[in-house]
Amino acid sequence: MNYDDFNRLIMQKLKDICGDECSVSIYEALKNNSVRLKGISIRDNDNCMAPTIYMDEFYTDYCDGRDIDDIANEILRIYSANRRGPDFDTKNFSDYGWVRDRLFFKLINSRKNLELLQSVPSFQYLDLALIFGVYVGDFRDTFSSVMIRNEHMKLWGVSEEEIRDEALINTPRLLPSAIWTMRDILNDMGVETDDMVDATPMYILSNKNRINGAAAALYDGVLRKFAGNIGSDLYILPSSIHELIIIPKCEAPAVPVLTDMIAEVNDTQVSPEEILSYSLYEYSISEDALMVADVKKVASA
């Protein structure tokens, strides 16, 4: 059975189980970096929220011999646990007065998201793009939000610039920045560390939720303050859309080592939809500016 037939069969089984109480449909989502995922969307007739359960892993399980009814029942369990979502009145979303203080931004790769960027307000930043969301509440210990699309701007009667300016103010408040040492992160993961971890000082920049935390590099004063505290310009490696690796430039390995590190992490450790960039960035204290490192110039020096 191919993937599409599998999705249709699951959809029909769920319809048979739910009857008239829910509507069940197949939904294809355009995710970050042009990754497309198919899922099953289920909605109570008395609920405007419709959780989508993505099917890729379930299809892999099916191909490995898992029973189709067992898969359908697990999807229903996941739906039951998530169907209400955060405490959110959708009527508020049409009120820009309510929305304004909840606007935030995140960073994505501009070249890998050409289709998405046609349908959302965005601003180019280096080889990246700022896009925007509305925070709607915490749910199951995560930051729950709705992506802003062009039709939302028309609904609210506001411009891209207005959304950007509000988001630049709100995001550091909604998602405060945090910097950890690499040792801190590894210890939290239960990974034993030794003195080799500190041979090249590495720091992780994100937000306190560690979700879409690469945007913290654009918070006013974050890089300036950190670079001033350690007394060095910085190299910044895009670990993912969620976090960045910071290395003091005065103690950093050679640039080719850093660019190889970025490529290896992206190719082997990060899911395709969470890749931020293959570029090496640098922060200059004297210019108070984040920029793409001139790798060719450095390599030939």
N, C-alpha and C positions, 0 to 999 in steps of 0.2 A: 504494500500500500504506500503510495507516495504521500508527501507532506500535505498537499491540498486535500486529498481524499481523507486523510487522517483528521484534519481540522473539521471537515464537513461531518464526518461520522461522530466526532466528539460533540459538535454543536447539536446534532440530532438527538443524541443520547441525553444531553442536558435539557433539551426542550421536552423530551418525553418525561423526564423526572420532574421538572419544574411546572409543567403544564401551563396554565394561564396566569400563574402568579408572577412570572418573570418573562422578560424578552431576552432572547439569546441570539447573538450575531457574531460573525467573524469580523475582526477589525484589524486593519493593517496600519501600523504606526511608523511614521518617519522619525527616526531617532537621531541623536547626535552623530555627526560624521557620515550622514546619508545611509546609516544602517536602517534597514527595514525589517520590522518584526511583525509577525502575525500572532494574533491572540484571540481569545474568546471573551467577548464582552457580555456581561450579565447585569441586568437592571431590574430591580423590583418595580412593579407598576406604580407604587406610591413613593418612589425615591428618584431624585434627579441624578444621583451619583451612579456611575456604571463602571465598576472596577474591570480592568482588562487583565486577564491572566495569559501571559505569553507562553507559546506552545513548543518552542524549540527543544527544551530539555525533556518535555513529556514525549515528544516524538522520538527522541533518542532512546528514552526508556522503553517505548513501545517496540522500537527496532531491536532492542536488547531482550525482548521477550515479556515485557510487563503486560499484564492483562488490561484490556481497554476499559473494562468496567471499573477496575481499581483506579485507573487514571481519572475517569470521569468523576468518581466519588471524591478523590483528592481535590480536584478543581472546585467542586462544590464546597468542600471544607475551607479552602482558601478564600472563596467568595464570601462565605458566611462570616469569616473572621474580619473581612475588610470592607464589607458592603456599605457601611455607614460613613466611613472616612472621618475626617476631622469635623468638629462642630462648626459648620459653615452654612450660612444662609445665602443661597445663590443670588437672592435679590440684591444683596450688598454689592455684588460685582458690577452692577450697572451704575453704581453711585461712585463717581470719581473722588468725591470727598472721603469716602471710606477707603478706596483703593490707594490714594496718593501716599499715605504714610506706610503702605505695605509693599511699595515697589522696590525691587532689588535687581541687581544685574549679575550675570555670570559670563565667563569667558569660554569661547569655543574657537575651533580652527575655522578660519573664513573660507579657505579653498576647499575644504572637505564638506562644507555645508552650503554650497551655492543654492541648491533648491530651497532649503529651509529659509535662507536669508531673504528670499523673495517674498516670503509671507509674514515676516515678523519685523518690527522696528529693530534697527541694529546700527552700530557704529564701528567702523574699522579702527583697529588699534594694532599697529605693527602688522604681523601676519595673522592676527587674531581678530575676533569680533566680539563686541559686547551685545548680548541679547538680554531680555528683561522678563521678569516674572512678578506675580503677586503672591505674597505670603498669605495663606489662608488658615494656617493653624498647625500646631504640632499634632502628629498622629503616630502612635506606636514608636515613640522616641525618635521621630525623624521630622524634618522640616518639609511641610506639605505646601505645594504651590501650584499655580496655574501659569503656563507660559503666555505671554502677551503676544497677540497677533495683530495684523493690520486692521482687522475688523473691530478689534477692541478700541483702537485709537479713534476710529470713526464714531463708535458708540459714545465715547467719553468726550469727543470734540477737543482732543489735545494733540500736540505735535510730538514727534520723536524727541526733539530737544527737551521738551518739558518732562517727558518720561525719564530721559537720561539724567537730567539735573536732579530730579527727586530721588532717583535710584542711587546716585552717587552719594547723596546725603544719608539715605536710609540703610544701605547695605552694611556699613560698618556697625550700625546699631543692631540690626536684625541678625547679622552673622558676624560677630566680633572675630577679629583675627587672632591667631595663636601661632607661636613658633616653638617647636620642640627640637631637641637634639635627636640625631639618628639613634643614639643609644636608648633614649626615652621610648621611641616608637618600637624598637625591636624588643625591649623589655616588656612593653605592654602587650606585645604579640606572643610573649612567652618564649622568645628566642634568646638563648644564652649569648652573651657578648663578651668580648675580651678587649685587650688594649688595641688590637688592630682596628677596631671600629673607630677609635679616636685618632688614627694615624693621619687621616684627612678629615678635618672638622666638617661635618655636614649637618645641616639644619633643615627641618621640614616646616614650610609655611602653608597654612591652611586657615580655615575658620574653626570655631569650636565644635561645630557639627561634623566637620571633615566631609562636607558635601559641597561640591562646586567651589571648593576653597581656593582654587588658583586665582580667583578674582581678588583675593586679599592683597595681591601684589599691587593693585591699583588704588588701594585705600590711601588716603592722604597721609603721608608721613611714615607709613609702615616700613618701607625699605630704607628711607632716609635715617630713621631712628636706629634701626638695626645695624646698618652699615656704620653709623657714627659710633655706636656702642662698641663694636669690635674693631673699629679703626681700619676698615678695608673696603675697597670696591668689591662688588659681588658678581659671581657667576650664578645664573639661575637656570636650573634644568627642569623642563616640564615633565614631571613624573606622571601627571594625568590631569583631567579637568578638576580633580578634587584637591590636588596638592602640588607644591613645587619643592624642589630640593635647592637649597642655598649653600654655596661653598664660598668662603672668603677668597677673593682673587689672589691674595698674596700667598695662599697656601694650597692653591688648586693644582691638580695634575695638568698636564699639557692639554691643549684644546682638542687634539684628535682623540685623546682618551675620553674627554667629556662628551664629545659628539657620538662616539661609539657607545658610551654608556646610555645616552638618550635613546639611540636606535635599539639597543638590546632590550631595554625596559619596555619600550613601546611594542616591540615585536614578540616578546616572550612573556611579559608580566601583566600587560594592560589589555582589557577587552577592547575591540575595535571602536566601540561607541564612547569609550572613556579616554581615548588618546587626545591630547591637547595639541601637541606640535612636535616636530623633529628638530626645531631650531634651538640653538643655544642662545641664551639672553645674558646681558650684563647690565649691572646698575652702577652708574658713576656718581660718586659723592659730589665731585666738583660741578657736574652738570645737573645733578638731582634729576636724573633721567634713566628710565628703563629703555633698553634698545636691543635689537637683534645683534649678536656679536658678529663682527666681521671676521668670520672663520678663515677665509682665504688670506686676508691680510696678516692675521696672527700666525697662521701656519707658515707663511713665507718669511716672517721676520727673523 
